[in-house]
């Protein structure tokens, strides 16, 4: 039940992030809803295709489509009231990232044949690919490819969640603890510009 509520929270957060991106790109209401839906459901769709988990979640539960569309429309209507437009986008995207990672790990762990490392990677796919597809469709460099740590936060969140599942800890505590840690690390990365080392042709000897 807790994961169900987290899932609804996650698709709402990512639908809002997609809607905000669509507004920034001057899209019409159809484009805003489409980008919101892709951001919300894209990561889970990619994961399910990779592992052969059919039918897809939103096919089985078409109400999720309605849920994401409503969230995108609400975000579009309320966008004018958001004084810190970019900050709001990054916060809801961070929440969606860690929540989807946990949900992806939970679904992947249901396949007993998967190694824990694969479970964590599939959690990252779930967390990252919705935002990646959103950014690509909006002609933006995806957040996952920028210098601020993003996919690393997803991997950390997934590793903590999977690790705690093997300890005698209440599952709700493991879920909430992983969610809060990942969310906090992502916000700190945004605030203090934590980033991975970058290579470019200026500092790589012999690169033309």
C-alpha positions as protocol buffer text, in pm:
chain_id: "A"
residue {
  index: 1
  type: UNK
  ca { x: 0 y: 0 z: 0 }
}
residue {
  index: 2
  type: UNK
  ca { x: 286 y: 239 z: 83 }
}
residue {
  index: 3
  type: UNK
  ca { x: 451 y: 175 z: -254 }
}
residue {
  index: 4
  type: UNK
  ca { x: 119 y: 237 z: -427 }
}
residue {
  index: 5
  type: UNK
  ca { x: 95 y: 582 z: -269 }
}
residue {
  index: 6
  type: UNK
  ca { x: 458 y: 649 z: -352 }
}
residue {
  index: 7
  type: UNK
  ca { x: 386 y: 551 z: -712 }
}
residue {
  index: 8
  type: UNK
  ca { x: 97 y: 795 z: -734 }
}
residue {
  index: 9
  type: UNK
  ca { x: 323 y: 1061 z: -582 }
}
residue {
  index: 10
  type: UNK
  ca { x: 598 y: 978 z: -832 }
}
residue {
  index: 11
  type: UNK
  ca { x: 384 y: 990 z: -1146 }
}
residue {
  index: 12
  type: UNK
  ca { x: 230 y: 1316 z: -1023 }
}
residue {
  index: 13
  type: UNK
  ca { x: 573 y: 1469 z: -961 }
}
residue {
  index: 14
  type: UNK
  ca { x: 710 y: 1365 z: -1298 }
}
residue {
  index: 15
  type: UNK
  ca { x: 393 y: 1470 z: -1480 }
}
residue {
  index: 16
  type: UNK
  ca { x: 433 y: 1813 z: -1321 }
}
residue {
  index: 17
  type: UNK
  ca { x: 799 y: 1826 z: -1422 }
}
residue {
  index: 18
  type: UNK
  ca { x: 706 y: 1739 z: -1779 }
}
residue {
  index: 19
  type: UNK
  ca { x: 428 y: 1997 z: -1783 }
}
residue {
  index: 20
  type: UNK
  ca { x: 663 y: 2267 z: -1657 }
}
residue {
  index: 21
  type: UNK
  ca { x: 914 y: 2176 z: -1927 }
}
residue {
  index: 22
  type: UNK
  ca { x: 640 y: 2193 z: -2188 }
}
residue {
  index: 23
  type: UNK
  ca { x: 536 y: 2537 z: -2067 }
}
residue {
  index: 24
  type: UNK
  ca { x: 894 y: 2657 z: -2089 }
}
residue {
  index: 25
  type: UNK
  ca { x: 897 y: 2538 z: -2451 }
}
residue {
  index: 26
  type: UNK
  ca { x: 570 y: 2723 z: -2530 }
}
residue {
  index: 27
  type: UNK
  ca { x: 377 y: 2404 z: -2606 }
}
residue {
  index: 28
  type: UNK
  ca { x: 1 y: 2386 z: -2636 }
}
residue {
  index: 29
  type: UNK
  ca { x: -210 y: 2192 z: -2387 }
}
residue {
  index: 30
  type: UNK
  ca { x: -180 y: 1868 z: -2585 }
}
residue {
  index: 31
  type: UNK
  ca { x: 200 y: 1895 z: -2591 }
}
residue {
  index: 32
  type: UNK
  ca { x: 209 y: 1974 z: -2219 }
}
residue {
  index: 33
  type: UNK
  ca { x: -2 y: 1667 z: -2138 }
}
residue {
  index: 34
  type: UNK
  ca { x: 200 y: 1445 z: -2372 }
}
residue {
  index: 35
  type: UNK
  ca { x: 534 y: 1548 z: -2223 }
}
residue {
  index: 36
  type: UNK
  ca { x: 393 y: 1509 z: -1872 }
}
residue {
  index: 37
  type: UNK
  ca { x: 271 y: 1157 z: -1950 }
}
residue {
  index: 38
  type: UNK
  ca { x: 601 y: 1053 z: -2110 }
}
residue {
  index: 39
  type: UNK
  ca { x: 794 y: 1186 z: -1811 }
}
residue {
  index: 40
  type: UNK
  ca { x: 565 y: 1005 z: -1567 }
}
residue {
  index: 41
  type: UNK
  ca { x: 531 y: 668 z: -1738 }
}
residue {
  index: 42
  type: UNK
  ca { x: 833 y: 645 z: -1969 }
}
residue {
  index: 43
  type: UNK
  ca { x: 1080 y: 500 z: -1719 }
}
residue {
  index: 44
  type: UNK
  ca { x: 850 y: 221 z: -1608 }
}
residue {
  index: 45
  type: UNK
  ca { x: 764 y: 142 z: -1969 }
}
residue {
  index: 46
  type: UNK
  ca { x: 1131 y: 107 z: -2068 }
}
residue {
  index: 47
  type: UNK
  ca { x: 1196 y: -116 z: -1763 }
}
residue {
  index: 48
  type: UNK
  ca { x: 899 y: -342 z: -1839 }
}
residue {
  index: 49
  type: UNK
  ca { x: 1003 y: -381 z: -2204 }
}
residue {
  index: 50
  type: UNK
  ca { x: 1359 y: -473 z: -2098 }
}
residue {
  index: 51
  type: UNK
  ca { x: 1250 y: -745 z: -1856 }
}
residue {
  index: 52
  type: UNK
  ca { x: 943 y: -863 z: -2049 }
}
residue {
  index: 53
  type: UNK
  ca { x: 700 y: -755 z: -1779 }
}
residue {
  index: 54
  type: UNK
  ca { x: 368 y: -750 z: -1966 }
}
residue {
  index: 55
  type: UNK
  ca { x: 115 y: -605 z: -1990 }
}
residue {
  index: 56
  type: UNK
  ca { x: 266 y: -265 z: -1922 }
}
residue {
  index: 57
  type: UNK
  ca { x: 153 y: -96 z: -1605 }
}
residue {
  index: 58
  type: UNK
  ca { x: -41 y: 184 z: -1770 }
}
residue {
  index: 59
  type: UNK
  ca { x: -207 y: -66 z: -2007 }
}
residue {
  index: 60
  type: UNK
  ca { x: -336 y: -267 z: -1714 }
}
residue {
  index: 61
  type: UNK
  ca { x: -431 y: 47 z: -1524 }
}
residue {
  index: 62
  type: UNK
  ca { x: -536 y: 313 z: -1778 }
}
residue {
  index: 63
  type: UNK
  ca { x: -643 y: 532 z: -1486 }
}
residue {
  index: 64
  type: UNK
  ca { x: -274 y: 614 z: -1447 }
}
residue {
  index: 65
  type: UNK
  ca { x: -292 y: 793 z: -1783 }
}
residue {
  index: 66
  type: UNK
  ca { x: -584 y: 1000 z: -1660 }
}
residue {
  index: 67
  type: UNK
  ca { x: -399 y: 1068 z: -1336 }
}
residue {
  index: 68
  type: UNK
  ca { x: -89 y: 1199 z: -1513 }
}
residue {
  index: 69
  type: UNK
  ca { x: -290 y: 1409 z: -1756 }
}
residue {
  index: 70
  type: UNK
  ca { x: -480 y: 1569 z: -1468 }
}
residue {
  index: 71
  type: UNK
  ca { x: -153 y: 1641 z: -1285 }
}
residue {
  index: 72
  type: UNK
  ca { x: -9 y: 1802 z: -1600 }
}
residue {
  index: 73
  type: UNK
  ca { x: -319 y: 2018 z: -1649 }
}
residue {
  index: 74
  type: UNK
  ca { x: -315 y: 2130 z: -1286 }
}
residue {
  index: 75
  type: UNK
  ca { x: 54 y: 2219 z: -1318 }
}
residue {
  index: 76
  type: UNK
  ca { x: -19 y: 2416 z: -1635 }
}
residue {
  index: 77
  type: UNK
  ca { x: -298 y: 2610 z: -1464 }
}
residue {
  index: 78
  type: UNK
  ca { x: -93 y: 2677 z: -1151 }
}
residue {
  index: 79
  type: UNK
  ca { x: 234 y: 2754 z: -1329 }
}
residue {
  index: 80
  type: UNK
  ca { x: 180 y: 3128 z: -1304 }
}
residue {
  index: 81
  type: UNK
  ca { x: 173 y: 3101 z: -925 }
}
residue {
  index: 82
  type: UNK
  ca { x: 516 y: 2937 z: -911 }
}
residue {
  index: 83
  type: UNK
  ca { x: 758 y: 3216 z: -827 }
}
residue {
  index: 84
  type: UNK
  ca { x: 1065 y: 2995 z: -849 }
}
residue {
  index: 85
  type: UNK
  ca { x: 992 y: 2819 z: -1175 }
}
residue {
  index: 86
  type: UNK
  ca { x: 1326 y: 2644 z: -1222 }
}
residue {
  index: 87
  type: UNK
  ca { x: 1352 y: 2551 z: -854 }
}
residue {
  index: 88
  type: UNK
  ca { x: 1006 y: 2397 z: -857 }
}
residue {
  index: 89
  type: UNK
  ca { x: 1094 y: 2192 z: -1164 }
}
residue {
  index: 90
  type: UNK
  ca { x: 1413 y: 2056 z: -1004 }
}
residue {
  index: 91
  type: UNK
  ca { x: 1242 y: 1970 z: -675 }
}
residue {
  index: 92
  type: UNK
  ca { x: 956 y: 1772 z: -829 }
}
residue {
  index: 93
  type: UNK
  ca { x: 1197 y: 1602 z: -1067 }
}
residue {
  index: 94
  type: UNK
  ca { x: 1416 y: 1498 z: -772 }
}
residue {
  index: 95
  type: UNK
  ca { x: 1115 y: 1352 z: -594 }
}
residue {
  index: 96
  type: UNK
  ca { x: 1010 y: 1158 z: -902 }
}
residue {
  index: 97
  type: UNK
  ca { x: 1365 y: 1031 z: -956 }
}
residue {
  index: 98
  type: UNK
  ca { x: 1404 y: 866 z: -615 }
}
residue {
  index: 99
  type: UNK
  ca { x: 1044 y: 745 z: -591 }
}
residue {
  index: 100
  type: UNK
  ca { x: 1055 y: 573 z: -929 }
}
residue {
  index: 101
  type: UNK
  ca { x: 1392 y: 419 z: -845 }
}
residue {
  index: 102
  type: UNK
  ca { x: 1245 y: 251 z: -536 }
}
residue {
  index: 103
  type: UNK
  ca { x: 939 y: 131 z: -727 }
}
residue {
  index: 104
  type: UNK
  ca { x: 1157 y: -5 z: -1009 }
}
residue {
  index: 105
  type: UNK
  ca { x: 1372 y: -195 z: -761 }
}
residue {
  index: 106
  type: UNK
  ca { x: 1064 y: -337 z: -593 }
}
residue {
  index: 107
  type: UNK
  ca { x: 920 y: -465 z: -921 }
}
residue {
  index: 108
  type: UNK
  ca { x: 1254 y: -604 z: -1041 }
}
residue {
  index: 109
  type: UNK
  ca { x: 1315 y: -781 z: -709 }
}
residue {
  index: 110
  type: UNK
  ca { x: 1001 y: -983 z: -778 }
}
residue {
  index: 111
  type: UNK
  ca { x: 1205 y: -1167 z: -1041 }
}
residue {
  index: 112
  type: UNK
  ca { x: 1406 y: -1406 z: -823 }
}
residue {
  index: 113
  type: UNK
  ca { x: 1651 y: -1477 z: -1106 }
}
residue {
  index: 114
  type: UNK
  ca { x: 1785 y: -1119 z: -1104 }
}
residue {
  index: 115
  type: UNK
  ca { x: 2108 y: -1044 z: -921 }
}
residue {
  index: 116
  type: UNK
  ca { x: 2075 y: -756 z: -669 }
}
residue {
  index: 117
  type: UNK
  ca { x: 2303 y: -543 z: -888 }
}
residue {
  index: 118
  type: UNK
  ca { x: 2063 y: -589 z: -1181 }
}
residue {
  index: 119
  type: UNK
  ca { x: 1773 y: -495 z: -956 }
}
residue {
  index: 120
  type: UNK
  ca { x: 1951 y: -168 z: -870 }
}
residue {
  index: 121
  type: UNK
  ca { x: 2025 y: -96 z: -1237 }
}
residue {
  index: 122
  type: UNK
  ca { x: 1663 y: -158 z: -1332 }
}
residue {
  index: 123
  type: UNK
  ca { x: 1561 y: 77 z: -1053 }
}
residue {
  index: 124
  type: UNK
  ca { x: 1788 y: 340 z: -1205 }
}
residue {
  index: 125
  type: UNK
  ca { x: 1634 y: 281 z: -1550 }
}
residue {
  index: 126
  type: UNK
  ca { x: 1290 y: 337 z: -1399 }
}
residue {
  index: 127
  type: UNK
  ca { x: 1404 y: 654 z: -1224 }
}
residue {
  index: 128
  type: UNK
  ca { x: 1604 y: 809 z: -1506 }
}
residue {
  index: 129
  type: UNK
  ca { x: 1442 y: 725 z: -1839 }
}
residue {
  index: 130
  type: UNK
  ca { x: 1118 y: 918 z: -1796 }
}
residue {
  index: 131
  type: UNK
  ca { x: 1314 y: 1240 z: -1745 }
}
residue {
  index: 132
  type: UNK
  ca { x: 1557 y: 1147 z: -2022 }
}
residue {
  index: 133
  type: UNK
  ca { x: 1274 y: 1099 z: -2273 }
}
residue {
  index: 134
  type: UNK
  ca { x: 1113 y: 1424 z: -2155 }
}
residue {
  index: 135
  type: UNK
  ca { x: 1432 y: 1619 z: -2213 }
}
residue {
  index: 136
  type: UNK
  ca { x: 1502 y: 1461 z: -2552 }
}
residue {
  index: 137
  type: UNK
  ca { x: 1150 y: 1540 z: -2676 }
}
residue {
  index: 138
  type: UNK
  ca { x: 1195 y: 1898 z: -2554 }
}
residue {
  index: 139
  type: UNK
  ca { x: 1533 y: 1929 z: -2730 }
}
residue {
  index: 140
  type: UNK
  ca { x: 1722 y: 1967 z: -2401 }
}
residue {
  index: 141
  type: UNK
  ca { x: 2043 y: 1798 z: -2287 }
}
residue {
  index: 142
  type: UNK
  ca { x: 1907 y: 1533 z: -2046 }
}
residue {
  index: 143
  type: UNK
  ca { x: 1969 y: 1596 z: -1677 }
}
residue {
  index: 144
  type: UNK
  ca { x: 2125 y: 1250 z: -1650 }
}
residue {
  index: 145
  type: UNK
  ca { x: 2403 y: 1359 z: -1889 }
}
residue {
  index: 146
  type: UNK
  ca { x: 2486 y: 1683 z: -1712 }
}
residue {
  index: 147
  type: UNK
  ca { x: 2752 y: 1735 z: -1450 }
}
residue {
  index: 148
  type: UNK
  ca { x: 2530 y: 1749 z: -1141 }
}
residue {
  index: 149
  type: UNK
  ca { x: 2494 y: 1402 z: -992 }
}
residue {
  index: 150
  type: UNK
  ca { x: 2165 y: 1252 z: -1104 }
}
residue {
  index: 151
  type: UNK
  ca { x: 2191 y: 888 z: -1207 }
}
residue {
  index: 152
  type: UNK
  ca { x: 2436 y: 845 z: -917 }
}
residue {
  index: 153
  type: UNK
  ca { x: 2159 y: 949 z: -677 }
}
residue {
  index: 154
  type: UNK
  ca { x: 1933 y: 689 z: -832 }
}
residue {
  index: 155
  type: UNK
  ca { x: 2197 y: 419 z: -792 }
}
residue {
  index: 156
  type: UNK
  ca { x: 2257 y: 520 z: -428 }
}
residue {
  index: 157
  type: UNK
  ca { x: 1885 y: 514 z: -354 }
}
residue {
  index: 158
  type: UNK
  ca { x: 1839 y: 176 z: -519 }
}
residue {
  index: 159
  type: UNK
  ca { x: 2142 y: 23 z: -348 }
}
residue {
  index: 160
  type: UNK
  ca { x: 2020 y: 141 z: -8 }
}
residue {
  index: 161
  type: UNK
  ca { x: 1669 y: 10 z: -70 }
}
residue {
  index: 162
  type: UNK
  ca { x: 1786 y: -331 z: -195 }
}
residue {
  index: 163
  type: UNK
  ca { x: 2038 y: -357 z: 88 }
}
residue {
  index: 164
  type: UNK
  ca { x: 1782 y: -279 z: 356 }
}
residue {
  index: 165
  type: UNK
  ca { x: 1551 y: -546 z: 217 }
}
residue {
  index: 166
  type: UNK
  ca { x: 1806 y: -806 z: 330 }
}
residue {
  index: 167
  type: UNK
  ca { x: 1813 y: -674 z: 687 }
}
residue {
  index: 168
  type: UNK
  ca { x: 1560 y: -735 z: 966 }
}
residue {
  index: 169
  type: UNK
  ca { x: 1406 y: -389 z: 918 }
}
residue {
  index: 170
  type: UNK
  ca { x: 1042 y: -296 z: 875 }
}
residue {
  index: 171
  type: UNK
  ca { x: 979 y: -262 z: 497 }
}
residue {
  index: 172
  type: UNK
  ca { x: 806 y: 73 z: 547 }
}
residue {
  index: 173
  type: UNK
  ca { x: 1110 y: 211 z: 727 }
}
residue {
  index: 174
  type: UNK
  ca { x: 1338 y: 81 z: 450 }
}
residue {
  index: 175
  type: UNK
  ca { x: 1119 y: 243 z: 185 }
}
residue {
  index: 176
  type: UNK
  ca { x: 1083 y: 580 z: 357 }
}
residue {
  index: 177
  type: UNK
  ca { x: 1448 y: 587 z: 462 }
}
residue {
  index: 178
  type: UNK
  ca { x: 1567 y: 525 z: 107 }
}
residue {
  index: 179
  type: UNK
  ca { x: 1323 y: 782 z: -30 }
}
residue {
  index: 180
  type: UNK
  ca { x: 1429 y: 1054 z: 215 }
}
residue {
  index: 181
  type: UNK
  ca { x: 1800 y: 986 z: 174 }
}
residue {
  index: 182
  type: UNK
  ca { x: 1788 y: 993 z: -205 }
}
residue {
  index: 183
  type: UNK
  ca { x: 1572 y: 1305 z: -209 }
}
residue {
  index: 184
  type: UNK
  ca { x: 1800 y: 1485 z: 36 }
}
residue {
  index: 185
  type: UNK
  ca { x: 2116 y: 1395 z: -157 }
}
residue {
  index: 186
  type: UNK
  ca { x: 1965 y: 1514 z: -485 }
}
residue {
  index: 187
  type: UNK
  ca { x: 1856 y: 1846 z: -332 }
}
residue {
  index: 188
  type: UNK
  ca { x: 2201 y: 1894 z: -176 }
}
residue {
  index: 189
  type: UNK
  ca { x: 2361 y: 1820 z: -514 }
}
residue {
  index: 190
  type: UNK
  ca { x: 2144 y: 2091 z: -670 }
}
residue {
  index: 191
  type: UNK
  ca { x: 2211 y: 2340 z: -390 }
}
residue {
  index: 192
  type: UNK
  ca { x: 2588 y: 2292 z: -371 }
}
residue {
  index: 193
  type: UNK
  ca { x: 2648 y: 2193 z: -735 }
}
residue {
  index: 194
  type: UNK
  ca { x: 2794 y: 1853 z: -657 }
}
residue {
  index: 195
  type: UNK
  ca { x: 2911 y: 1703 z: -983 }
}
residue {
  index: 196
  type: UNK
  ca { x: 3111 y: 1422 z: -1135 }
}
residue {
  index: 197
  type: UNK
  ca { x: 3450 y: 1489 z: -1300 }
}
residue {
  index: 198
  type: UNK
  ca { x: 3419 y: 1609 z: -1657 }
}
residue {
  index: 199
  type: UNK
  ca { x: 3647 y: 1531 z: -1949 }
}
residue {
  index: 200
  type: UNK
  ca { x: 3670 y: 1744 z: -2259 }
}
residue {
  index: 201
  type: UNK
  ca { x: 3906 y: 1783 z: -2549 }
}
residue {
  index: 202
  type: UNK
  ca { x: 4095 y: 2064 z: -2375 }
}
residue {
  index: 203
  type: UNK
  ca { x: 4210 y: 1847 z: -2085 }
}
residue {
  index: 204
  type: UNK
  ca { x: 4247 y: 1512 z: -2265 }
}
residue {
  index: 205
  type: UNK
  ca { x: 4596 y: 1488 z: -2417 }
}
residue {
  index: 206
  type: UNK
  ca { x: 4608 y: 1386 z: -2781 }
}
residue {
  index: 207
  type: UNK
  ca { x: 4235 y: 1435 z: -2844 }
}
residue {
  index: 208
  type: UNK
  ca { x: 4153 y: 1625 z: -3163 }
}
